Amino acid sequence: MQGISLRLARPADAAAMTVMQRASWLAAYGEMLGEDLLAQLAVTDHLQIWHRRLAESGPTPMLLCLDEVIIGLLYWQPALEGTLMTARIRALYLHPGHWRQGHGKRLWQAVAMQMRRAGCECVRLWLLDGNEIGEGFYLRRGFVFDREERTLQSLGQPCLQRQMFRLL
């Protein structure tokens, strides 16, 4: 029997987090942005991003593990926006081999509880336009689009993102 567990990330998890996130990123965004786009971000650079994030103060990424193998992560940070304490999701990824099996829902529910305990009243995230898998996941969790948009340059390519929101 396979064991699913949730735990906080540790610095030693950075490499496994990088591998899992890159697999998810490629499956979710590969067709939209081109598979060669991810290849432009060197694995070592991606790994350094996680090393840096794991060294930051504040909430630590929550990991979803299957028999100790990392299959998902959710990384968020609190932010005071106006008078509202807001949880900002910075990364939510699940290995594509485990999509649509309830694992993402379980990860979200555990982290939403952390957010509420931290005093957050709502949660916001930026979703890459055209990410139908992510959009469906968030809509089923009660998120709505709030009409805010931004265009970022990612590896030299413009990427439209739309903001989603929900109360906790």
ZADO-1210 file (C-alpha; in nm, 4 decimals, padded with zeros to 6 digits):
<atoms>
<atom x="00.0000" y="00.0000" z="00.0000" code="MET" pos="1"/>
<atom x="00.1328" y="00.3397" z="-00.0952" code="GLN" pos="2"/>
<atom x="00.1491" y="00.6007" z="00.1775" code="GLY" pos="3"/>
<atom x="00.0551" y="00.9627" z="00.1127" code="ILE" pos="4"/>
<atom x="00.1883" y="01.2139" z="00.3626" code="SER" pos="5"/>
<atom x="00.2168" y="01.5888" z="00.4064" code="LEU" pos="6"/>
<atom x="00.5178" y="01.7615" z="00.5572" code="ARG" pos="7"/>
<atom x="00.7079" y="02.0876" z="00.5534" code="LEU" pos="8"/>
<atom x="00.9967" y="02.1200" z="00.3095" code="ALA" pos="9"/>
<atom x="01.3548" y="02.1048" z="00.4301" code="ARG" pos="10"/>
<atom x="01.6645" y="02.2458" z="00.2576" code="PRO" pos="11"/>
<atom x="01.7638" y="01.8937" z="00.1517" code="ALA" pos="12"/>
<atom x="01.4384" y="01.8718" z="-00.0512" code="ASP" pos="13"/>
<atom x="01.5355" y="02.1440" z="-00.3011" code="ALA" pos="14"/>
<atom x="01.6587" y="01.9048" z="-00.5724" code="ALA" pos="15"/>
<atom x="01.3534" y="01.6775" z="-00.5560" code="ALA" pos="16"/>
<atom x="01.1240" y="01.9822" z="-00.5519" code="MET" pos="17"/>
<atom x="01.2978" y="02.1153" z="-00.8628" code="THR" pos="18"/>
<atom x="01.2610" y="01.7867" z="-01.0534" code="VAL" pos="19"/>
<atom x="00.8925" y="01.7513" z="-00.9611" code="MET" pos="20"/>
<atom x="00.8106" y="02.1151" z="-01.0411" code="GLN" pos="21"/>
<atom x="00.9841" y="02.1008" z="-01.3798" code="ARG" pos="22"/>
<atom x="00.7850" y="01.7877" z="-01.4748" code="ALA" pos="23"/>
<atom x="00.4602" y="01.9592" z="-01.3746" code="SER" pos="24"/>
<atom x="00.5556" y="02.2848" z="-01.5440" code="TRP" pos="25"/>
<atom x="00.6350" y="02.1089" z="-01.8701" code="LEU" pos="26"/>
<atom x="00.3083" y="01.9110" z="-01.8666" code="ALA" pos="27"/>
<atom x="00.0955" y="02.2153" z="-01.7787" code="ALA" pos="28"/>
<atom x="00.2657" y="02.4839" z="-01.9875" code="TYR" pos="29"/>
<atom x="00.4622" y="02.2972" z="-02.2543" code="GLY" pos="30"/>
<atom x="00.2038" y="02.3302" z="-02.5299" code="GLU" pos="31"/>
<atom x="00.1184" y="02.6895" z="-02.4424" code="MET" pos="32"/>
<atom x="00.4705" y="02.8257" z="-02.4222" code="LEU" pos="33"/>
<atom x="00.6738" y="02.5665" z="-02.6096" code="GLY" pos="34"/>
<atom x="00.8654" y="02.2844" z="-02.4470" code="GLU" pos="35"/>
<atom x="01.1986" y="02.4496" z="-02.5242" code="ASP" pos="36"/>
<atom x="01.1092" y="02.7430" z="-02.2987" code="LEU" pos="37"/>
<atom x="01.1567" y="02.5454" z="-01.9782" code="LEU" pos="38"/>
<atom x="01.4843" y="02.4075" z="-02.1073" code="ALA" pos="39"/>
<atom x="01.6150" y="02.7665" z="-02.1200" code="GLN" pos="40"/>
<atom x="01.5931" y="02.7856" z="-01.7405" code="LEU" pos="41"/>
<atom x="01.8951" y="02.5866" z="-01.6314" code="ALA" pos="42"/>
<atom x="01.8299" y="02.3202" z="-01.3709" code="VAL" pos="43"/>
<atom x="02.0997" y="02.4756" z="-01.1533" code="THR" pos="44"/>
<atom x="01.9242" y="02.8144" z="-01.1664" code="ASP" pos="45"/>
<atom x="01.5912" y="02.6537" z="-01.0814" code="HIS" pos="46"/>
<atom x="01.7551" y="02.4653" z="-00.7938" code="LEU" pos="47"/>
<atom x="01.9036" y="02.7892" z="-00.6605" code="GLN" pos="48"/>
<atom x="01.5578" y="02.9464" z="-00.6570" code="ILE" pos="49"/>
<atom x="01.4363" y="02.6710" z="-00.4233" code="TRP" pos="50"/>
<atom x="01.7497" y="02.6924" z="-00.2074" code="HIS" pos="51"/>
<atom x="01.6873" y="03.0663" z="-00.1694" code="ARG" pos="52"/>
<atom x="01.3158" y="03.0246" z="-00.0962" code="ARG" pos="53"/>
<atom x="01.3811" y="02.7557" z="00.1636" code="LEU" pos="54"/>
<atom x="01.6220" y="02.9909" z="00.3394" code="ALA" pos="55"/>
<atom x="01.3613" y="03.2739" z="00.3600" code="GLU" pos="56"/>
<atom x="01.1716" y="03.3399" z="00.6787" code="SER" pos="57"/>
<atom x="00.7971" y="03.2900" z="00.6778" code="GLY" pos="58"/>
<atom x="00.5857" y="02.9951" z="00.5702" code="PRO" pos="59"/>
<atom x="00.7746" y="02.6926" z="00.4435" code="THR" pos="60"/>
<atom x="00.6466" y="02.5049" z="00.1370" code="PRO" pos="61"/>
<atom x="00.4177" y="02.2154" z="00.2215" code="MET" pos="62"/>
<atom x="00.5113" y="01.8957" z="00.0425" code="LEU" pos="63"/>
<atom x="00.2881" y="01.6087" z="-00.0605" code="LEU" pos="64"/>
<atom x="00.4819" y="01.2820" z="-00.0593" code="CYS" pos="65"/>
<atom x="00.4067" y="00.9334" z="-00.1830" code="LEU" pos="66"/>
<atom x="00.6194" y="00.6868" z="00.0097" code="ASP" pos="67"/>
<atom x="00.8625" y="00.9709" z="00.0881" code="GLU" pos="68"/>
<atom x="00.8889" y="01.0768" z="-00.2796" code="VAL" pos="69"/>
<atom x="00.7828" y="01.4384" z="-00.3347" code="ILE" pos="70"/>
<atom x="00.4866" y="01.4504" z="-00.5735" code="ILE" pos="71"/>
<atom x="00.3491" y="01.7963" z="-00.4933" code="GLY" pos="72"/>
<atom x="00.4204" y="02.1273" z="-00.3277" code="LEU" pos="73"/>
<atom x="00.2366" y="02.4403" z="-00.2264" code="LEU" pos="74"/>
<atom x="00.4373" y="02.7515" z="-00.1394" code="TYR" pos="75"/>
<atom x="00.2679" y="03.0682" z="-00.0118" code="TRP" pos="76"/>
<atom x="00.3505" y="03.3884" z="00.1725" code="GLN" pos="77"/>
<atom x="00.1356" y="03.6247" z="00.3809" code="PRO" pos="78"/>
<atom x="00.0939" y="03.9866" z="00.2722" code="ALA" pos="79"/>
<atom x="-00.1012" y="04.2751" z="00.4176" code="LEU" pos="80"/>
<atom x="-00.2982" y="04.4181" z="00.1231" code="GLU" pos="81"/>
<atom x="-00.4867" y="04.7246" z="00.2349" code="GLY" pos="82"/>
<atom x="-00.6511" y="04.6106" z="00.5559" code="THR" pos="83"/>
<atom x="-00.6797" y="04.2478" z="00.4477" code="LEU" pos="84"/>
<atom x="-00.4246" y="03.9850" z="00.5522" code="MET" pos="85"/>
<atom x="-00.3810" y="03.7871" z="00.2327" code="THR" pos="86"/>
<atom x="-00.2119" y="03.4575" z="00.1563" code="ALA" pos="87"/>
<atom x="-00.0279" y="03.4779" z="-00.1770" code="ARG" pos="88"/>
<atom x="00.0218" y="03.1425" z="-00.3480" code="ILE" pos="89"/>
<atom x="00.3611" y="03.1558" z="-00.5172" code="ARG" pos="90"/>
<atom x="00.3781" y="02.7940" z="-00.6358" code="ALA" pos="91"/>
<atom x="00.1376" y="02.5020" z="-00.6452" code="LEU" pos="92"/>
<atom x="00.2560" y="02.2035" z="-00.8434" code="TYR" pos="93"/>
<atom x="00.1703" y="01.8363" z="-00.8541" code="LEU" pos="94"/>
<atom x="00.3625" y="01.5796" z="-01.0570" code="HIS" pos="95"/>
<atom x="00.1533" y="01.5110" z="-01.3711" code="PRO" pos="96"/>
<atom x="00.1530" y="01.1380" z="-01.2993" code="GLY" pos="97"/>
<atom x="-00.0631" y="01.2176" z="-00.9966" code="HIS" pos="98"/>
<atom x="-00.3086" y="01.4691" z="-01.1425" code="TRP" pos="99"/>
<atom x="-00.6819" y="01.4155" z="-01.0936" code="ARG" pos="100"/>
<atom x="-00.6463" y="01.1707" z="-00.8051" code="GLN" pos="101"/>
<atom x="-00.7464" y="01.4034" z="-00.5200" code="GLY" pos="102"/>
<atom x="-00.3889" y="01.4770" z="-00.4133" code="HIS" pos="103"/>
<atom x="-00.4002" y="01.8455" z="-00.5062" code="GLY" pos="104"/>
<atom x="-00.7234" y="01.8874" z="-00.3129" code="LYS" pos="105"/>
<atom x="-00.5665" y="01.7286" z="-00.0049" code="ARG" pos="106"/>
<atom x="-00.2609" y="01.9546" z="-00.0318" code="LEU" pos="107"/>
<atom x="-00.4801" y="02.2636" z="-00.0753" code="TRP" pos="108"/>
<atom x="-00.6988" y="02.1780" z="00.2257" code="GLN" pos="109"/>
<atom x="-00.3965" y="02.1335" z="00.4548" code="ALA" pos="110"/>
<atom x="-00.2359" y="02.4593" z="00.3463" code="VAL" pos="111"/>
<atom x="-00.5626" y="02.6553" z="00.3614" code="ALA" pos="112"/>
<atom x="-00.5773" y="02.5568" z="00.7278" code="MET" pos="113"/>
<atom x="-00.2212" y="02.6917" z="00.7748" code="GLN" pos="114"/>
<atom x="-00.3232" y="03.0163" z="00.6055" code="MET" pos="115"/>
<atom x="-00.6216" y="03.0630" z="00.8350" code="ARG" pos="116"/>
<atom x="-00.4083" y="02.9887" z="01.1429" code="ARG" pos="117"/>
<atom x="-00.1633" y="03.2549" z="01.0243" code="ALA" pos="118"/>
<atom x="-00.4487" y="03.5095" z="01.0280" code="GLY" pos="119"/>
<atom x="-00.5074" y="03.5271" z="00.6540" code="CYS" pos="120"/>
<atom x="-00.8600" y="03.6166" z="00.5492" code="GLU" pos="121"/>
<atom x="-00.8277" y="03.5525" z="00.1772" code="CYS" pos="122"/>
<atom x="-00.5938" y="03.3993" z="-00.0770" code="VAL" pos="123"/>
<atom x="-00.4772" y="03.5297" z="-00.4147" code="ARG" pos="124"/>
<atom x="-00.2693" y="03.3863" z="-00.6961" code="LEU" pos="125"/>
<atom x="-00.1631" y="03.4677" z="-01.0493" code="TRP" pos="126"/>
<atom x="-00.2667" y="03.2097" z="-01.3105" code="LEU" pos="127"/>
<atom x="-00.1031" y="03.1862" z="-01.6512" code="LEU" pos="128"/>
<atom x="-00.3690" y="03.2549" z="-01.9127" code="ASP" pos="129"/>
<atom x="-00.4568" y="02.9337" z="-02.0949" code="GLY" pos="130"/>
<atom x="-00.3683" y="02.7067" z="-01.8026" code="ASN" pos="131"/>
<atom x="-00.6946" y="02.5133" z="-01.8201" code="GLU" pos="132"/>
<atom x="-00.5790" y="02.2433" z="-01.5769" code="ILE" pos="133"/>
<atom x="-00.4931" y="02.4981" z="-01.3083" code="GLY" pos="134"/>
<atom x="-00.8004" y="02.7078" z="-01.3794" code="GLU" pos="135"/>
<atom x="-01.0333" y="02.4103" z="-01.3340" code="GLY" pos="136"/>
<atom x="-00.8596" y="02.3118" z="-01.0118" code="PHE" pos="137"/>
<atom x="-00.8905" y="02.6598" z="-00.8615" code="TYR" pos="138"/>
<atom x="-01.2494" y="02.7127" z="-00.9757" code="LEU" pos="139"/>
<atom x="-01.3476" y="02.3857" z="-00.8038" code="ARG" pos="140"/>
<atom x="-01.1845" y="02.5192" z="-00.4848" code="ARG" pos="141"/>
<atom x="-01.4017" y="02.8348" z="-00.4935" code="GLY" pos="142"/>
<atom x="-01.1585" y="03.0810" z="-00.6525" code="PHE" pos="143"/>
<atom x="-01.2883" y="03.3479" z="-00.8907" code="VAL" pos="144"/>
<atom x="-01.1124" y="03.5815" z="-01.1318" code="PHE" pos="145"/>
<atom x="-01.0992" y="03.9367" z="-00.9961" code="ASP" pos="146"/>
<atom x="-01.0356" y="04.1113" z="-01.3322" code="ARG" pos="147"/>
<atom x="-00.6730" y="04.1981" z="-01.2489" code="GLU" pos="148"/>
<atom x="-00.4264" y="04.1065" z="-01.5230" code="GLU" pos="149"/>
<atom x="-00.0563" y="04.1489" z="-01.5825" code="ARG" pos="150"/>
<atom x="00.1857" y="04.0569" z="-01.8561" code="THR" pos="151"/>
<atom x="00.5297" y="03.9364" z="-01.7547" code="LEU" pos="152"/>
<atom x="00.8293" y="03.8530" z="-01.9647" code="GLN" pos="153"/>
<atom x="00.9334" y="03.4936" z="-01.9045" code="SER" pos="154"/>
<atom x="01.2544" y="03.3967" z="-02.0798" code="LEU" pos="155"/>
<atom x="01.1901" y="03.6647" z="-02.3400" code="GLY" pos="156"/>
<atom x="00.8259" y="03.5723" z="-02.4051" code="GLN" pos="157"/>
<atom x="00.5226" y="03.7740" z="-02.2892" code="PRO" pos="158"/>
<atom x="00.3002" y="03.5768" z="-02.0529" code="CYS" pos="159"/>
<atom x="-00.0464" y="03.7042" z="-01.9618" code="LEU" pos="160"/>
<atom x="-00.1500" y="03.6209" z="-01.6074" code="GLN" pos="161"/>
<atom x="-00.4917" y="03.6704" z="-01.4498" code="ARG" pos="162"/>
<atom x="-00.5425" y="03.7022" z="-01.0769" code="GLN" pos="163"/>
<atom x="-00.7723" y="03.4707" z="-00.8844" code="MET" pos="164"/>
<atom x="-00.9137" y="03.5243" z="-00.5377" code="PHE" pos="165"/>
<atom x="-01.1127" y="03.3501" z="-00.2666" code="ARG" pos="166"/>
<atom x="-01.2014" y="03.4056" z="00.0970" code="LEU" pos="167"/>
<atom x="-01.0617" y="03.1588" z="00.3495" code="LEU" pos="168"/>
</atoms>
